[in-house]
Amino acid sequence: MNAVTTLKVAGQLPVVPQRPAAGQRQLAGRRPAVGQRPAEDQLRPGASSGRLRLTRRGRLLFIGTPLMLAAVAAALLLGFFTSPARAATLGSEPAGAAASKVTVLQGQTLWSIASSADPSRDPRDVVSDIVELNGLRTSVVQPGQQLFVPSHA
């Protein structure tokens, strides 16, 4: 059919549909203005006006964010279970350091043990090494306690 449909009725002039005037609105086939609800005839059958519709970016965000979080969680768990252990078992020799085992006597301090263990070094450095080797949280030692002391070379 042509863009303009003409109807002929016997004995009458053809009827041509007219376009709306400049001030009139045409509802069918046009989107409503921002902030206005669509007319009932513009809604799809079975669709409600309160239904949530996601855009492509919304779907990407809605699906992509949980996938990214799951990937990060999987990477953290994988790193946690495959990382080498750093804790030493009690009573075993520390790995990678030449050390000897010393039993603390009555009246001894970390300073006196460090001074006798390596007289050529500054006692502060040796005390720091003893604390690190034994995982001490305090500098107080008890008589009978066994400590690893770095050996001087």
C-alpha positions as CSV (number, residue, x, y, z in Angstrom):
1,M,0.0,0.0,0.0
2,N,0.9,3.6,-0.4
3,A,1.8,5.9,2.4
4,V,-1.5,7.5,2.1
5,T,-4.5,5.2,1.9
6,T,-7.5,6.4,0.1
7,L,-11.0,5.1,0.6
8,K,-13.6,5.4,-2.1
9,V,-17.2,5.1,-1.3
10,A,-19.7,5.1,-4.2
11,G,-20.5,8.7,-5.0
12,Q,-18.1,10.4,-2.5
13,L,-14.7,12.0,-2.6
14,P,-11.7,10.0,-1.4
15,V,-11.0,10.3,2.4
16,V,-7.4,11.0,3.3
17,P,-6.3,10.6,6.9
18,Q,-4.9,13.9,8.2
19,R,-1.8,14.4,10.3
20,P,-2.4,15.9,13.8
21,A,-2.0,19.7,14.1
22,A,1.2,21.2,15.6
23,G,-0.2,21.5,19.1
24,Q,-1.8,18.1,19.2
25,R,-0.1,14.9,20.5
26,Q,-0.2,11.7,18.7
27,L,-0.1,8.8,21.3
28,A,0.1,5.7,19.2
29,G,3.6,4.8,18.1
30,R,5.4,7.5,20.1
31,R,7.3,7.2,23.4
32,P,5.9,9.2,26.3
33,A,7.8,12.2,27.6
34,V,10.3,11.7,30.4
35,G,8.5,11.3,33.8
36,Q,5.1,10.3,32.2
37,R,3.6,6.8,32.2
38,P,2.9,5.3,28.8
39,A,-0.6,5.0,27.6
40,E,-2.3,1.7,28.0
41,D,-2.3,1.0,24.3
42,Q,1.5,1.4,24.2
43,L,2.2,-1.3,26.7
44,R,3.0,-4.8,25.4
45,P,0.4,-7.4,26.2
46,G,1.3,-9.1,29.5
47,A,3.9,-6.5,30.4
48,S,3.4,-4.4,33.5
49,S,4.7,-0.8,33.9
50,G,6.5,-1.7,37.2
51,R,8.7,-4.5,35.7
52,L,12.4,-4.1,36.0
53,R,14.3,-4.1,32.7
54,L,18.1,-4.4,32.7
55,T,20.2,-2.8,30.1
56,R,23.3,-4.5,28.6
57,R,25.5,-2.6,31.1
58,G,23.1,-3.5,34.0
59,R,23.3,-7.2,33.0
60,L,27.1,-7.1,32.8
61,L,27.2,-5.5,36.3
62,F,24.6,-7.8,37.7
63,I,26.3,-11.0,36.5
64,G,29.9,-9.8,36.2
65,T,30.3,-8.5,39.8
66,P,29.5,-11.9,41.5
67,L,31.8,-13.7,39.0
68,M,34.7,-11.3,39.8
69,L,34.2,-11.8,43.5
70,A,34.1,-15.6,43.1
71,A,37.3,-15.5,41.0
72,V,39.1,-13.4,43.7
73,A,37.8,-15.8,46.5
74,A,39.1,-18.8,44.5
75,A,42.5,-17.2,44.0
76,L,42.8,-16.4,47.7
77,L,41.8,-19.9,48.7
78,L,44.2,-21.4,46.1
79,G,47.0,-19.2,47.4
80,F,46.2,-20.1,51.0
81,F,46.3,-23.9,50.4
82,T,49.3,-23.9,48.1
83,S,51.6,-21.6,50.0
84,P,54.5,-23.2,51.8
85,A,54.3,-23.4,55.6
86,R,56.5,-21.1,57.6
87,A,55.8,-22.4,61.2
88,A,58.6,-24.5,62.7
89,T,57.8,-27.4,64.9
90,L,58.8,-27.2,68.6
91,G,62.1,-28.8,69.4
92,S,63.4,-28.9,65.8
93,E,66.5,-27.1,64.5
94,P,65.6,-23.8,62.6
95,A,66.1,-24.2,58.9
96,G,68.7,-22.2,57.1
97,A,70.5,-20.8,60.1
98,A,73.5,-22.2,61.9
99,A,72.4,-22.3,65.5
100,S,73.0,-24.1,68.7
101,K,70.7,-25.0,71.5
102,V,71.3,-23.4,74.9
103,T,69.5,-24.0,78.2
104,V,68.8,-20.9,80.2
105,L,70.5,-20.9,83.7
106,Q,69.3,-19.2,86.9
107,G,70.0,-15.4,86.7
108,Q,70.7,-15.4,82.9
109,T,69.1,-12.8,80.6
110,L,68.9,-12.6,76.8
111,W,71.7,-10.0,77.0
112,S,74.1,-12.2,78.9
113,I,73.3,-15.2,76.6
114,A,73.9,-13.0,73.5
115,S,77.2,-11.6,74.9
116,S,78.5,-15.1,75.6
117,A,77.2,-16.6,72.3
118,D,79.0,-14.2,70.0
119,P,81.3,-11.7,71.7
120,S,82.5,-10.2,68.4
121,R,79.1,-8.8,67.5
122,D,76.9,-6.1,69.1
123,P,74.8,-7.8,71.7
124,R,71.7,-6.0,70.5
125,D,71.9,-7.7,67.1
126,V,72.4,-11.1,68.7
127,V,69.4,-10.6,71.0
128,S,67.3,-9.6,68.0
129,D,68.5,-12.8,66.2
130,I,67.7,-15.0,69.3
131,V,64.2,-13.4,69.5
132,E,63.6,-14.1,65.8
133,L,65.0,-17.6,65.9
134,N,62.8,-18.6,68.8
135,G,59.7,-16.6,68.1
136,L,59.7,-14.9,71.4
137,R,57.1,-12.3,72.3
138,T,58.9,-10.9,75.3
139,S,62.6,-10.6,76.4
140,V,62.0,-12.4,79.7
141,V,63.4,-15.9,79.8
142,Q,62.9,-18.6,82.5
143,P,65.5,-20.9,84.0
144,G,65.4,-24.3,82.2
145,Q,64.0,-22.8,79.0
146,Q,65.8,-24.0,75.8
147,L,66.7,-21.4,73.2
148,F,68.3,-21.5,69.8
149,V,71.3,-19.2,69.7
150,P,73.0,-18.2,66.4
151,S,76.5,-19.7,66.2
152,H,79.4,-17.3,65.4
153,A,81.4,-18.3,62.4
